[in-house]
């Protein structure tokens, strides 16, 4: 049995208007993670991600690295309860 965990996180930096939500969804889906990502009115991005802890670590490293336009300055996360019925990683509006 795998050790499934769920984290909620707040990202700051150059994280809106740069494709971060799609980048996040694409990478989470490739890694088999579930959850969601959403732009917030204060310029931050909030997300919840769920899956095997080692895979989440890989995901976080990818998101922190970003790409040529995305620049994540902080990725503050805390563990929260798992949502058993969740099936995909989505972008929330």
Buried (B, 14 or more C-beta within 10 A) or exposed (E): EEEBBBBBBBBBBBBBEBBBBEBBBEBBEEBEBBBBBBBEEEEBBBBBBBBBEEBBEBBBEBBBEBEEEBBBEEBEBEEEEEEEEBEEBBEEE
